[in-house]
Amino acid sequence: MSLLSTSLRRGSRLFATMSSSPLKIAVLDDYQGVSEPKFKALDSSKYKVSFFKDTLRPYNHPDTTQDVKDQLVKRLEPFTVIYAHTLEATMRERTPFPRELISRLPNLKLLLTTGTRNLGLDLDALKERGIPVAGTVDKSNPGSVGSVSTTEHCVTLILAAARNVAQDDLAVKTGGWQTVPAVSLRGKTLGTVGLGRLGVAVAKIMSVAFGMKVVAWSSNLTQGKADEQAAKAGLPVEDAKTGEKTFKVVSKEELFSTADVVSVHLVLSDRSRGGIAKKDLDLMKKTAIFVNTSRGPLVVEEDLLQVLEQGKIRAAALDVFNLEPLPLDSKWRTTKWGEDGRSRVLLTPHMGYVEEDTLSGWYDQQIENLERWVKGEQLAVSLY
């Protein structure tokens, strides 16, 4: 008998013995409140659901004090089931569950999360405790988790940074008018750091819709693989007249020094963490735009801040950060970007995957997983 099967049966028995008191469920980090009507529709005599929209500093963050760790434990300790948004860091980079935190939650019997891969969860520790972990899939886009949404958001940020949308909007609303000239993207070069599903999707749009040339780099990317990706995307492998590759693989140095827009599309791992640093950013053109909709820790944050504070590139457009939500005293919030020689900076609060239909679908799936667990049935999506 597998450990997971034993855990599922244990959940069924646990629920049966708790018939006199509701099962306590915590839903973390649902900033938009999409989950509330779904969980509130559960039988209140069987389930007591609490919602926490404020995110405490991650338990395992180096700047997290013992007092904050204790606050997080005190918040979570009463709950048998926790829905935690942690796609990579339980929603991506919101509330991680490292081994030490898991060991301090004796009542935890089921963890619900988002997606099918989650670096923020210590799955070994959860497995040792016999705590099932239920994930979700993006049913509207099989095989991905919010990839279409993230692609659209990335393209939006590129265009907004090139066209000064945020600055001009603010100028008009505060009594001003035009600020600085926009830049055209046609004929310019997009450098995609990573050429997986998202990198290809963004590159295809920018190439077909805006006539951008595409260069790409990642540590294991070959020209043969890039050609395969172009073909899979329905694009020609090369220009019939010039022979120029649709997705041209170049060195990391060439990408950062020649691209007019650098867009990051890597998976966060121990190897890729901090892989974009000062020596790379210093190669960028002064007119270039840097875009990151992947993961904040892929870039050495202090190095990027320094480059932008010194106005070494035209602009940056960021949807992800090292610590999320951003602290109120974060330099990203407090610096007067675009003034006194500083680069322009466009920020969004990790909205790349935040679409109503996607979120709603995830919560529906986790209600289903909860009900399956209560009945002792197999989870729809299990992370181990």
C-alpha positions as CSV (number, residue, x, y, z in Angstrom):
1,M,0.0,0.0,0.0
2,S,1.5,3.4,-1.0
3,L,2.0,6.2,1.5
4,L,-0.3,8.4,-0.5
5,S,-3.1,5.8,-0.4
6,T,-2.6,5.5,3.4
7,S,-2.8,9.2,3.7
8,L,-6.0,9.5,1.7
9,R,-7.7,6.8,3.8
10,R,-6.5,8.6,6.9
11,G,-8.2,11.8,5.6
12,S,-11.5,9.9,5.3
13,R,-11.2,8.5,8.8
14,L,-10.2,11.9,10.2
15,F,-13.2,13.6,8.7
16,A,-15.5,10.9,10.0
17,T,-14.2,11.4,13.6
18,M,-14.6,15.2,13.3
19,S,-18.3,15.1,12.5
20,S,-19.0,17.1,15.7
21,S,-16.8,20.0,14.6
22,P,-16.1,21.5,11.1
23,L,-12.9,20.8,9.3
24,K,-10.7,23.9,9.5
25,I,-9.4,25.2,6.2
26,A,-7.1,28.1,5.5
27,V,-6.9,29.8,2.1
28,L,-3.8,31.9,1.8
29,D,-2.8,34.8,-0.5
30,D,-6.0,35.1,-2.6
31,Y,-5.6,38.8,-3.1
32,Q,-8.6,39.1,-5.5
33,G,-11.1,37.1,-3.3
34,V,-11.9,34.7,-6.2
35,S,-11.9,31.7,-3.9
36,E,-14.4,33.1,-1.3
37,P,-17.7,32.3,-3.0
38,K,-16.4,28.8,-3.9
39,F,-15.3,27.8,-0.5
40,K,-18.2,29.5,1.2
41,A,-20.5,27.3,-0.8
42,L,-19.2,24.3,1.1
43,D,-21.4,23.0,3.9
44,S,-20.6,25.2,6.8
45,S,-21.5,22.5,9.3
46,K,-18.7,20.4,7.8
47,Y,-16.1,23.0,6.8
48,K,-14.9,26.2,8.5
49,V,-12.9,28.3,6.0
50,S,-10.7,31.2,6.9
51,F,-9.2,33.6,4.3
52,F,-5.9,35.4,4.7
53,K,-5.2,38.0,2.0
54,D,-2.1,39.5,3.8
55,T,1.1,37.6,3.1
56,L,3.6,37.4,6.0
57,R,7.3,37.4,5.0
58,P,8.4,33.8,3.9
59,Y,9.4,31.6,6.7
60,N,12.7,30.7,5.1
61,H,13.6,34.2,3.9
62,P,17.0,35.3,5.3
63,D,15.5,38.5,6.6
64,T,12.6,36.9,8.4
65,T,12.9,37.3,12.1
66,Q,12.0,34.6,14.6
67,D,9.0,36.7,15.7
68,V,7.6,36.7,12.2
69,K,8.2,33.0,11.9
70,D,6.2,32.5,15.1
71,Q,3.4,34.7,13.8
72,L,3.1,32.6,10.7
73,V,3.1,29.4,12.7
74,K,0.4,30.8,15.1
75,R,-1.7,31.7,12.0
76,L,-1.4,28.3,10.4
77,E,-1.2,25.9,13.3
78,P,-5.0,25.4,13.9
79,F,-5.7,24.3,10.3
80,T,-6.1,20.7,9.0
81,V,-6.2,21.8,5.3
82,I,-4.2,24.7,3.8
83,Y,-4.6,26.1,0.4
84,A,-1.3,27.8,-0.3
85,H,-0.5,29.5,-3.6
86,T,3.1,28.5,-4.2
87,L,3.8,27.6,-7.8
88,E,7.5,28.1,-7.3
89,A,8.4,29.6,-4.0
90,T,1.4,28.5,-2.2
91,M,0.5,31.2,-5.3
92,R,3.9,31.5,-6.8
93,E,6.4,33.1,-4.5
94,R,3.8,33.8,-1.8
95,T,3.9,31.5,1.2
96,P,6.6,28.8,0.9
97,F,6.4,25.6,3.1
98,P,10.0,24.6,4.0
99,R,10.7,21.6,6.3
100,E,11.0,23.6,9.5
101,L,7.6,25.2,9.0
102,I,5.9,21.9,8.1
103,S,7.4,20.4,11.4
104,R,5.7,23.1,13.4
105,L,2.2,22.4,12.0
106,P,1.0,19.3,13.7
107,N,-2.6,19.6,12.6
108,L,-1.8,19.8,8.9
109,K,-3.2,16.8,7.0
110,L,-3.7,18.1,3.4
111,L,-2.0,20.8,1.4
112,L,-3.6,22.3,-1.7
113,T,-1.5,24.3,-4.1
114,T,-1.4,25.6,-7.6
115,G,0.2,23.9,-10.6
116,T,2.1,20.7,-10.9
117,R,5.6,21.8,-9.9
118,N,6.4,23.7,-6.8
119,L,9.9,24.6,-5.6
120,G,8.4,26.4,-2.5
121,L,7.2,23.1,-1.0
122,D,9.5,20.6,0.7
123,L,7.8,17.6,-0.8
124,D,10.1,15.2,1.0
125,A,9.1,16.6,4.4
126,L,5.4,16.5,3.4
127,K,5.7,12.9,2.2
128,E,7.5,11.9,5.4
129,R,4.6,13.3,7.4
130,G,2.1,11.5,5.1
131,I,0.6,14.9,4.0
132,P,-0.9,14.6,0.5
133,V,-0.2,17.6,-1.8
134,A,-2.9,18.4,-4.4
135,G,-2.0,20.5,-7.5
136,T,-4.0,21.9,-10.4
137,V,-3.7,22.2,-14.2
138,D,-4.7,25.0,-16.5
139,K,-7.6,23.2,-18.2
140,S,-8.1,26.0,-20.8
141,N,-4.5,25.5,-21.9
142,P,-3.5,21.9,-21.3
143,G,0.1,21.3,-20.4
144,S,0.6,24.8,-19.0
145,V,-0.1,26.8,-16.0
146,G,-1.2,30.3,-17.0
147,S,1.2,30.3,-20.0
148,V,-1.1,32.1,-22.4
149,S,-1.8,34.7,-19.8
150,T,1.9,35.2,-19.0
151,T,2.7,35.5,-22.7
152,E,0.0,38.2,-23.2
153,H,1.3,40.0,-20.1
154,C,4.9,39.9,-21.3
155,V,4.0,41.3,-24.7
156,T,1.9,44.0,-23.0
157,L,4.9,45.0,-20.8
158,I,7.2,45.2,-23.8
159,L,4.8,47.5,-25.7
160,A,4.0,49.6,-22.7
161,A,7.7,50.2,-22.0
162,A,8.5,51.0,-25.6
163,R,5.5,53.4,-25.9
164,N,5.8,55.0,-22.4
165,V,2.2,54.1,-21.6
166,A,2.3,54.3,-17.8
167,Q,4.2,57.6,-17.8
168,D,2.0,59.3,-20.4
169,D,-1.1,58.0,-18.7
170,L,0.1,59.6,-15.4
171,A,1.1,62.8,-17.2
172,V,-2.3,63.3,-18.7
173,K,-4.1,62.5,-15.4
174,T,-2.0,65.0,-13.5
175,G,-2.3,67.9,-15.9
176,G,0.6,67.2,-18.2
177,W,0.8,66.0,-21.7
178,Q,3.5,64.3,-23.8
179,T,6.7,63.1,-22.0
180,V,9.4,61.5,-24.1
181,P,9.2,60.0,-27.6
182,A,8.3,56.4,-27.9
183,V,10.4,53.9,-29.8
184,S,9.4,51.6,-32.6
185,L,10.1,47.9,-32.3
186,R,9.9,47.1,-36.0
187,G,13.2,45.8,-37.3
188,K,14.7,45.8,-33.8
189,T,16.1,42.7,-32.0
190,L,14.4,40.8,-29.3
191,G,16.7,38.7,-27.2
192,T,14.9,35.9,-25.4
193,V,16.8,34.4,-22.4
194,G,15.3,30.9,-22.6
195,L,13.4,29.5,-25.5
196,G,10.9,27.2,-23.9
197,R,7.1,27.4,-24.3
198,L,6.9,31.0,-23.1
199,G,10.0,32.2,-24.8
200,V,8.8,30.8,-28.1
201,A,5.3,32.3,-27.7
202,V,6.6,35.8,-27.0
203,A,9.2,35.5,-29.8
204,K,6.6,34.4,-32.3
205,I,4.3,37.3,-31.5
206,M,7.0,39.9,-31.6
207,S,8.4,38.5,-34.8
208,V,5.2,38.1,-36.7
209,A,3.2,41.1,-35.4
210,F,6.0,43.6,-35.0
211,G,8.7,42.4,-37.4
212,M,11.4,42.0,-34.7
213,K,14.4,39.8,-35.3
214,V,14.9,37.2,-32.6
215,V,18.1,36.0,-31.0
216,A,18.1,33.5,-28.1
217,W,20.3,32.0,-25.5
218,S,20.2,29.5,-22.6
219,S,22.9,27.3,-21.2
220,N,21.8,24.2,-23.2
221,L,20.2,25.8,-26.2
222,T,21.5,24.7,-29.6
223,Q,20.6,26.0,-33.1
224,G,19.1,22.7,-33.9
225,K,16.7,22.9,-30.9
226,A,15.9,26.5,-31.8
227,D,15.0,25.4,-35.4
228,E,12.7,22.7,-33.9
229,Q,11.0,25.3,-31.8
230,A,10.4,27.6,-34.7
231,A,9.0,24.8,-36.8
232,K,6.7,23.7,-33.9
233,A,5.4,27.3,-33.7
234,G,4.5,27.2,-37.4
235,L,7.3,29.5,-38.4
236,P,9.9,29.0,-41.1
237,V,13.2,27.8,-39.7
238,E,15.0,30.5,-41.8
239,D,14.3,33.3,-44.2
240,A,14.0,31.9,-47.7
241,K,15.9,34.9,-49.2
242,T,18.6,35.7,-46.7
243,G,19.0,32.4,-44.9
244,E,18.8,34.2,-41.6
245,K,17.5,32.0,-38.8
246,T,14.0,32.8,-37.4
247,F,15.3,32.1,-33.9
248,K,19.1,32.7,-34.0
249,V,21.1,31.1,-31.2
250,V,23.9,33.4,-30.0
251,S,26.2,33.6,-27.0
252,K,24.9,35.2,-23.8
253,E,27.3,38.1,-24.3
254,E,26.0,38.7,-27.9
255,L,22.4,38.6,-26.8
256,F,22.8,41.2,-24.0
257,S,25.0,43.5,-26.2
258,T,22.9,43.4,-29.3
259,A,19.2,43.1,-28.2
260,D,16.9,46.1,-28.1
261,V,14.6,44.2,-25.8
262,V,15.9,41.5,-23.4
263,S,13.1,39.2,-22.2
264,V,13.7,36.6,-19.5
265,H,12.0,33.1,-19.9
266,L,13.9,30.7,-17.7
267,V,12.8,28.3,-15.1
268,L,14.0,29.1,-11.6
269,S,16.4,26.5,-10.3
270,D,19.6,26.4,-8.2
271,R,21.6,26.6,-11.4
272,S,19.7,29.5,-12.9
273,R,19.2,31.6,-9.7
274,G,21.2,34.8,-10.0
275,G,22.3,33.9,-13.5
276,I,21.7,37.4,-14.8
277,A,24.1,39.8,-13.1
278,K,26.0,43.0,-13.5
279,K,28.4,41.7,-16.1
280,D,25.4,40.9,-18.3
281,L,23.4,44.0,-17.7
282,D,26.4,46.2,-18.3
283,L,26.5,44.9,-21.8
284,M,23.1,46.2,-22.7
285,K,22.6,49.2,-25.0
286,K,21.6,52.5,-23.4
287,T,18.4,52.4,-25.5
288,A,17.5,48.8,-24.5
289,I,14.5,47.5,-22.5
290,F,14.8,44.7,-19.9
291,V,11.7,42.6,-19.2
292,N,11.2,39.9,-16.6
293,T,7.9,38.0,-16.2
294,S,9.5,34.7,-15.2
295,R,11.0,34.8,-11.6
296,G,12.6,37.6,-9.7
297,P,15.6,35.6,-8.3
298,L,16.8,34.8,-11.8
299,V,18.3,38.3,-11.7
300,V,20.7,39.7,-9.1
301,E,18.3,42.3,-7.9
302,E,20.9,44.8,-6.5
303,D,22.8,44.7,-9.9
304,L,19.6,45.5,-11.8
305,L,18.7,48.3,-9.4
306,Q,22.1,49.8,-9.8
307,V,21.9,49.7,-13.6
308,L,18.5,51.4,-13.5
309,E,19.5,54.0,-10.9
310,Q,22.4,55.0,-13.0
311,G,20.2,55.2,-16.1
312,K,22.3,52.8,-18.1
313,I,19.4,51.4,-20.1
314,R,16.1,53.0,-21.4
315,A,13.7,51.0,-19.2
316,A,12.8,47.9,-17.3
317,A,9.4,46.2,-17.1
318,L,9.0,43.8,-14.2
319,D,6.2,41.5,-13.0
320,V,8.3,39.5,-10.6
321,F,10.6,40.2,-7.7
322,N,12.8,38.6,-5.1
323,L,10.3,39.1,-2.3
324,E,6.6,39.2,-3.0
325,P,4.6,41.1,-2.2
326,L,7.1,43.9,-2.3
327,P,7.8,45.5,1.1
328,L,6.5,49.1,1.4
329,D,10.1,50.3,1.8
330,S,11.4,48.5,-1.3
331,K,13.5,50.6,-3.6
332,W,11.2,49.4,-6.4
333,R,8.4,51.3,-4.7
334,T,10.2,54.3,-3.3
335,T,12.7,55.3,-6.1
336,K,11.6,58.1,-8.4
337,W,12.1,56.2,-11.6
338,G,12.5,58.2,-14.8
339,E,13.7,61.3,-13.0
340,D,17.2,62.7,-12.5
341,G,18.8,60.4,-15.1
342,R,17.3,57.2,-13.8
343,S,15.9,54.7,-16.2
344,R,12.1,54.3,-16.6
345,V,10.6,51.4,-14.7
346,L,7.2,49.8,-15.2
347,L,6.1,47.5,-12.4
348,T,3.1,45.1,-12.1
349,P,2.4,42.9,-9.0
350,H,3.0,39.4,-10.5
351,M,0.0,39.5,-12.7
352,G,1.3,37.3,-15.5
353,Y,-0.9,34.4,-14.6
354,V,-3.7,36.2,-12.7
355,E,-6.8,35.8,-14.9
356,E,-10.3,35.3,-13.6
357,D,-11.0,32.1,-15.6
358,T,-7.6,30.6,-14.7
359,L,-7.9,31.3,-11.0
360,S,-11.6,30.2,-10.9
361,G,-10.6,26.9,-12.5
362,W,-7.8,26.3,-10.0
363,Y,-10.1,26.9,-7.1
364,D,-12.8,24.6,-8.6
365,Q,-10.2,21.8,-8.9
366,Q,-9.1,22.2,-5.3
367,I,-12.6,22.0,-4.1
368,E,-12.8,18.8,-6.0
369,N,-9.5,17.6,-4.5
370,L,-10.7,18.5,-1.0
371,E,-13.9,16.5,-1.5
372,R,-11.9,13.5,-2.9
373,W,-9.6,13.6,0.1
374,V,-12.5,13.7,2.5
375,K,-13.9,10.6,0.8
376,G,-10.6,8.8,0.8
377,E,-10.4,8.9,-3.0
378,Q,-7.4,9.5,-5.3
379,L,-6.5,13.2,-5.8
380,A,-7.2,14.6,-9.2
381,V,-3.6,16.0,-9.4
382,S,-1.0,14.8,-6.8
383,L,2.5,16.3,-6.6
384,Y,4.0,13.1,-5.3
